[in-house]
Amino acid sequence: MDYRIEHDSIGEIRVPKDKYWAAQTERSHENFLIGTEKMPEEIIRAFAILKYGAAETNKNLNLIDEKKAGAIKKVCDEILEGKLDEHFPLVVWQTGSGTQSNMNVNEVIANRGNEILKEKVLHPNDDVNKSQSSNDTFPTALHISALLSIEEKLIPAIDQLEETFDKLSKDYMEIIKTGRTHLQDAVPLSLGQEISGWHRMLELSKEMIKDSLERLREIALGGTAVGTGLNAHKDFAELVAKEISKKSGHKFISAKNKFHALTSKDQLVFVHGAIRALACDMLKMANDVRLLASGPRCGIGEITIPANEPGSSIMPGKVNPTQAEALTMVCVQVMANDTAISIAASQGNYELNVYMPLIAYNFLQSVRLLSDALISFNKNCAVGIKPNMEKINENVNKSLMLVTALNPYIGYENAAKIAKKAHQEGTTLKEACLSLKLLTEEEFDKIVDPKKMVNLKR
């Protein structure tokens, strides 16, 4: 490999000749050989948006000239188009402020910009990082990437599954089935009603996530090193928020208190909490689906789901609920990420949180995994959910909890006697009721009707 010599305030260092990064990136690349987790591409894209906005703002404030600003913005667009991905090699496990990733972006923009201009006029610190500090750029990139990934990926993924469950709920609203609580038989409901509960999970989770997003619109940029705004123009913070909004297509505002914006990550904890709530609901829903589809002959088997691939390397013909399993694993990972984010947000001292790369990685992984898993579950499982009418009817007809309909007529204790007698003797509820001479056959048939026990208006 061919190298060139770059330098920083520490001294000279060799850098691969075909890479746009420089000395500070290379030092991080060599000094943090920890894990394989790279800084998320969403963070790099967010940096490109904020560097673009900063360049435009600095130009408008007459702090850099048109030529420099134009070159910076051109390189930022190349980053956003994915043309320079190979030039961002740093891992998550680096300095807790994300300084090295900020400098990685600064160095790539400066070197690529100088290549475009065919002269060395851009400096990574003095020009690309002008009016900025890693301490305000990384939290800004964190908020930008988090907001964009949720609005552009997670919300559309929720919409797809929500639409599917809405359709299934309406299609299956008249199908009466056995209800279950505590894993035991309960009074009946319709399959459509059961699915409507899953639909509402998605609907409400989406509302909570959207409500929480307003907290992410505040950005730290303009606070510089400790929140005082040292070396930034007095109008920079407000103006750069407007430029970032324009460039990203999403609304951002300057944080009301920059000291808070640098040191606290409570907004990210709050938003991820809403994402965790979605994961909790989806774990519960996916378990419901795979239990209702269990069998095909020795389980509940009240619904069928698509058979996408063989389920066993030894048992011929076996098919497993693999999409449900994948979704539940993702949900567990999101819950684990929430713990990591919560702990990380409680750390750091005085004017800065120094766990930001960890927060960024876990937050963005949660959004990415949940988005992908919801789309996969919808496409490969949910849309193919169908009722098994034979099994549904069999279970309804033999359910002892239909006896609940008798409570208003013969009282709870008499109804309990019927249920216990039928269960112990292996007879039907009607047979037990007639044997105890509590009702006539005509009275029993009139009262115990599963369809009458289900309020389809709810």
N, C-alpha and C positions, 0 to 999 in steps of 0.2 A: 504493500500500500504506500502511496506517495503522501507526504506530509508537507505542511507549511508551518511556519513559526508565527504564533500569535502571542500577544502579551496582555496582561492586566496589571493591576496595582501590586500583585504579588511577584510577577516576573513573567518570563517567557515559558511557552509550552507548545508541544507539537500537536497539531490538529489535522485530521484527515483532509487532504487537499480538495476532495470532491464534496465536502460538506460546507454549508454556509454558517454553521455555528463557529464560535470563537473560544477564547481562553476560559471564560467562566463556565461555559457549558461543558467544555472538555474536562475541567477539574471535577465537576460534579459527576460526569460520566465515568471517571476513573475512581473517584473516592467513595461512591455509593453503589457498590456492586451487591445490591441487596434485592433479592426477589426478581420476579419477572413482570411485576405490575407497572406498566408505563403510565405516565401522566395521561389521563383521559383525553381523547381527541376533542371532546366537547370543551374542555378547558382551553386547549390551544386555539380553537375556533373563537371562543369568547375573548381571549387575549387579542386576537386579530381584530375583532369588532371594537374593543376598547382602544387599541392602538390607532386604529383608523379614526375613531372619534377624537382622540387626543391630538392627533396630527392636524385634523381639520380645525379643531378649537385653537390650538397653538398658532396656526396660520392666521385665523381670523383675529386673534389677539396680537398679531404682528410679532410673535415670539420666534417663529421660524418662517423661512421664505416659501414661496409657492413650489419651487423646484424640490426642496426637501420633503415638503408635505405630500406632494404628488407621488414621489417615489415610495414613501412610506405606505401611502394608501394603495398603491399598485401592488406592492408585496402583500399587504393584508388581504387583498382580494385573491391573490394566488393561494394564500394559506386557506382561505375560506373555500376555495375551489378544490382543495386537497392536493394541489400540485407540489407542495413542499413537505409532505408528511414525513419523509425519511430524515428530515433535518431536526426532528424533535425526539431525541433518544432517551430523555431522562426518566428515571423511575419515580414512583410515588414516595419512596422512602428516602427523602432528602431533607433539606432544611425545612422546619415546620412552617416557615413563612411563605414557602414557595418561591423564594428569591431566585433560585437557580433556574426555575422554569420561566420566570419573568425575564431573566437575562438571556435565556435561550431564545426566547421570542425576539428580544431586542437585538441580539447579535445576528440572528437570521435575517431580520428585516433590514438591518444596517448593511450587511454584506451583500445580500441580494439587491438591495436598493442601489448600492454603489456600483454593482455590476450593470444594472439597468442604465444608470446615469453615466457609466463609463468613466467615473472619477470617484475618488475616495473623499466624499464630503459628509456622509452620514456617520455619526458616532452613536453607538448603542445607548450610552447613558445620556449624553448631552442633547441628543436630538430625538431618538425614538422614545426614550424614557422621560422626556422633558415634562415638568410639572407633575411628575409621578414618583411613587416609591413602590417597591414590591409589597409593602405593607398595606397599601390601598388598592393596588392593581389586582392582587390575587383574590382578596375578598370580593372585588367587583367582578372578576372573571367567574368566581364561584356563583354569584347571584345570577349573572347573565346565563351561564351554562345550565344552571338548575331550572330557571324559568323557561328558557327555550326548549329544553328537553321535555319538560312536563307539558307545555302547551302544544308542542309540535309532534310529540311521540305518544306520551302516556294518555292524554285526553282522547285523541283519536282512537287509540286501542280500546279504551273503556267504552267509547261510543259503539264500536262494532259489536262487542259482546252484549252490551246493554240492549242494542237493537234486536239481536238474536233472541235473548230471553223475553223481550217484550212480545215478539211474534209467537214464540213457543207458548208463552203464558196464555195468550189469546186463543191459539189453536187448540190447546188442551184444557180449556177452562171447564168444559162439561164432563171431563173424565174423573169419576169419583174413585178415590183410592184410600188406603189406610193411612192415617196419620201416625206419627211416632214421637214420643217424648221419652227421655231417659233410656233410649234404645228399646223401649217397650211399646206394645200396641197402644194406640190412642184413638180418639174419635176420628171419623173420616174428614177429609178435605178433598179438594180437586187437585189434580196434577198441575193445572194452570195456576191455582193459588199458591202451591208450593214453589213453582218456578217464579211467580211474581215476587216472592221474598228475595230470591237471588237477584232479580231485576232491580229491586229497590236498593239492595246492597250497592250495586254499581252506581245507581242514580245518586244516592246520598253521598257515597264516597267521593264521587266526582264533584259534587257541590262543595263538600268540605275542602277538597284539594284546591278548587278554584278560589274559594274564600281565603284560603291561607296564602295564595300567591301574591296578594297585595303587599305582603311583608318583604317579598323578594325584589320588589321594584325599587327599593332604596339601595343605592350603591355608594360605596365608600370613597370612590375616586374624588380627589381634591383634598383628602385628609393628609396625604403624603406620609411621612414617617411615623408620627405619633398622634395625628388627628388635628394638629394645629394648622396644617396647610402650608408649612414652610416651603419656600421655593416654587409655590404655585400662585398664579395670578388670582386676585380676589374674585374674579368672575369665572374662573376656570371650572369649578365644580358644577355650577348650574348649567353652563354652556355645554360642557362635555356630556352631561346626562341627556341633553336634547339631541346631540349628535349621535350618541349611542342608540337612542330610541329610533332615530331616523334610519340608521344603518341596519339595525336588527329587525325593524318592523314591529317591535314590542315596546311598550311604555316603560321607561325607567326614570326615576327622579333622584336628585341628590339627597343623600341621607341627612336627616335633620340634625343628628349629632354624630360627628365623625369619630369622636373618641369611642362611642359605643360601636360604631360600624367596624372599627379595627379590632376591638378587643372581644366583642361578643358575637357568638354564632347562634343566638337564641332563635333568630328567624328561620334558619335552616333546620334547627331541631323541631320547630313548630310545624313547618311544612312537611318534613319527613315523618312526623307523627301522623299526619293525615294520610301519607302514603302507606305507613305501617297499618293504619286502620283498614285500608283497602286490602292489604295483604292478609290481614286477619280474616276478613270476610271471604276472600277468595280461597283461603285454605279450608274454611268451613264448607263453602259451596262445593269445592272439588271433592272433598270427602263425602259429601252427600251424594254427589253424582256417582262416584265409584261404588258406594255402598248400595245405592238403588239399582245399579247395573250389575251387582255381584251375581255370580253364577258361572255358566248360564243355567245350570240345573239345580245346584245345591245352595244357591244364595237367594237374596230377595228378588232380584231379576225383574223388577217392575218397569224398568226402562232398558232400552238397548242403546249402545253407543257404537260408533264406527269401529270396525276392525281394521286397523291401519298396518299392522305388522305382526309376524309370529311372536308369541309371548314367551316361549320357552325353548331352550336348546335341547331339552330332553323329552318334554311332554308334547307329542304331536297334536296339532289343532288348538293348542291353548292360545287365547288372546287376552291381553291384559289392558287395564285402563291407563295406558302410558301417558296420555296427555294430562290426565289428572295428576299423575305422579310427578311429572315435570313441573306443573304449576305449583304443586304443594312444596316441592323442593325450593323453588324460587321464592315462595312466600316465607319459608323458614330463613332463607338467606337475607331477605329484606328485614326481617325481625332482628337478625343478628347485626345487620348493618346499623339498625336503629340504636342498638346498644352501643356500638362503637362510636357513632356520631354523638350520642348523648354524653358519653364519657369524655370524648375529645373536646366537646364544646365547653365542658366544665373546667378545662385545663388552660394553661398559658398563664402568664403573670403580667400584671400591670397593664401596659398599653397595647398588648398584642396577643392574640391566640396563635400558638405555634404548633397546631395540629391540623392546619388547613388542607394540606395534600391528602391526608387520611379522610377528612370529611368529604372532600371533593370526590375521591375515588369511590367511597361507599355510597354517597348520595346518588351519584350518577349511575353507579352499577344498579342500584335499586330501581331507578327509573327505566334504565335500559332493559333489565331482565323482566320486570313486570310488563312493560310494553310488549316485548317480544312474546312472552308467555301467554298473555291475554289474546294476542292475535293468533298464536298457534292453537291455543285451546279452543278458541271460537271456530277457526277454520277446520280443524281436524277432529273436533269432538262435539261441541255444543250444537252446531247447525244440524248434526246428525242424530240428536237425541230423539228417540221414538218410544211411545208407550207399548208395553207388552200387555195387551188387554186380557189375555188369558190369566196371567199371573196376578194382575191388578184385581180382576174380578174375584179370583179364588181367594185372595187375601182379605178383600173387603167382606166377602160372605162368611168367612170363618172368624172374623175379628170379634172377640168378646166385648170390646169396648163400645159396640153398638148398643149395648145395654144402657149406656148413659142416657139415651133418649127416653128411657122409662122413668128416670128420676122424678119428673114433675107429676107422674101418675101414680106410682106405687112407693115412692120414697127411695132414698139412697140405700138404706140397709136391705130392703127387699130386692132391689136391683143387684146389690152385691151378692146376695144369696143365689140369684139366678146365674151370675157370672161364675161363681165358685163351683156351683153344681155342674154347670156345663163343662167347665175345664176339668174337673175331677173325673167326671164320667165319660168325657169325650163325646158329648152330645152337642146339639145346636142350642143356641139361646132360646129359641122357640120351644124346643122340647123340654128344656129345663123349666121354663116359665109355665108351660101347661102342666107339667108334673107337680109343680108347687101350687098350682091352681090360683095363681095371682092375676092372670088375665085370660080372656078367651083367645082363641086363634085369630078371630077377626080383629079384636082389639090390638093384639100384638102386631099383626101385619100393618094395621093402620098407623101405628105409632113408630115402629122400627123400620124406617125407610131411609137408607143412607143418603139419598138425594135430598130429602127434607132436612137432614142434619147439616148440610153444607149451605152456607149463605153465600151464594155466588155474587151477591151485590157488593161484598166487601173486597 
